[in-house]
Amino acid sequence: MAVVEWWAMGLLAALALLVTVAVIFRYALGASLSWYDEFASYLLVWLSFYGAVVATYRGRHIAFETLAERAPPALRRALAVAGELGSLAFQAVLCGYGIVLTRAVAHETAVSLEQVRMSWIYSALPISGGLMLVVTLARLWDTLRGRGPRAGAAGGE
C-alpha cells in the first residue's frame, strides 16, 4: 500500500506545483498556460481516486460507527460484513464500468494536450476500483475469520 500512498502524495505535489507555476505565469509573466486547467483537473481526479484507495485501506471512508459501537458483537460483525459487501458492490461497478469507459475513449485525446490519450486519464477508474476491491476483500476475509480490522485500518492502529 505504500506505493499507492507515495503515488497519491506525488499527485498532490504535482498538482500543487502546477497550480503554483500557473499562477506565476499568469500574474508575474502575464501569460497563461493553455493546458493548465485541463491538466490540473485530471490530476485532481486521479488524486481523488487514488486517495480513495488509501482511505479504503486505512478504513477512513464514511461509516455509522455509533450504531456499530453500541451493537452486540454478533450484530457488529454482521454490520461490518454488510458494509464490506456494499463496498465491494460499488467497487465492482467502478472497476467494471471503468474498463468499459477506458476502452470507449481509447482513441481520443485530451483537448489541450493532444499527446495524452483519454484512456490514460480514465485508467484511474478501473485501477483504483480494482485496488479497492483487493483491499476490501482482505478486510472482509479478516472480518469473517473474526480478526477485526486489518493493521493500518481504523481501530487496528
N, C-alpha and C positions, 0 to 999 in steps of 0.2 A: 504494500500500500504506500510505502514511502515514495515510490516512483510517481504515483499519481499525485501525491501531496506536493512533491517538487515540481511536477508539471503544472499544477494549479498555481503554485507560487510564481513560477516562471511566466505564466499567462498574465497574472496580476501585475508583475513587474513590467512586462512588455506593454500592457495597457497603460500603466502609469507613465512610462517613458514616452509612449506615443502621444498621449494627451499633452504632456509637457512640451514635447517637440512641436506639436501642432500649435500650441499657444505661443511659443517663441516665434515660430514662423509667421503667425498671423499678426501679433501685436508688436514684436520687435523688428521684424523684417518686412512687414507689410505685404506678405504673400501667404496665401493659404495652400495647403496640400490638398489636391483634388481627390485623393484616395483615402484621406484620413478618416472621414466619417464612416464610410462603409467598412473599412478595416477594423476600426475601433468597435463597431457593432458586432462584427464577427468574433473578435477577441472576447467581448463581454458574454456572448452566447457560449463560447467554448468554456470560459471561466465558470459560468453558471452550471453547465452540465458536469464538468469535471469536479467542481466544488461539491456538487450533489453526490458524487461518488464518495468523496472524503466524508461528507456529512453522514451518508449511509453507513460507512464503516465505523464512524465514531458514535453512531446511534443518536444523532442530533436532529433528526427530522421531527416534525410535529407529532405529538403523541398525547394521549389522555392519561397522563401519569397519575393524577389524583385518583381517578377511578381505579386504576390498576393497583396502586399502593394500598388502597383500603379493601381490596378484594381478598378473599381467602386464597391460599396458594394454588389450588386446583383451577379456580376461575382466573387467577392472574396468568397462569400458564396458558390456558385456553385463549385468553385475550391476546397474549403475546403471539401465539400461533396464528390466530385470525389476522392480527396486524401484519405479520410477515407474509401470509398468503395474499393479503390485499396488496402489499408492496410488490410481491412477485408478479401479480397480475398486471399492475401498472408498468413495471419494468419490462415485462414480456411484450406488452403493446409498444412501449417506447423502442425497444430493440427491433421488433418485427417491422413496424411502420418506418422506423429509421432506415432500415435496409431498403425498403420499398422507395422511400423518398430519395435516398442517396443514389440508388440506381436510376431513378427518374430524371435526376439533374446531372447525370454523369457527363454529358456532352456540353453542358452550359458553363459559362464563365462568369465571374463577378463583373459587375457593370464597370467599375472604375479600375479594376485590377484584372485585366484580360488574361493574364498568365495564370490566374488562380481559378482552378476548376471548382464549381459549386459542390461537387461530390466531396472534395476535401473539407469544405465547410460543414456540410451535412453529416459527415462521418462521425461527428461528435455524438449524434443521437444513438446510433447502434452501438458504438464503442462504450459510451458511458452507460447505456442501458444494460449491455452485457456485463460490464464490471459490477454494476449494482446488483444484477441477478446473482452473480457468483457470491458477492458479499452477503446478500440476503439468504441465499441457500445455506451458506455456512452458519449464519445466525439461526436459521430455522432448525437446522440439524442439531445445533447445540441446545436449543430450547426443547426439542423433542427428546433429547437424551438427558434432560434435566440439569444441564450445565449452567444455564443462565446466560447472561450477556457475554459476548466474546471479549477478550482482552482488548482494551482500547475503545470499547463501546461505553455508552453511558451506563453507569453503575458498575462497570467492570474495571474502572481505573483505580 
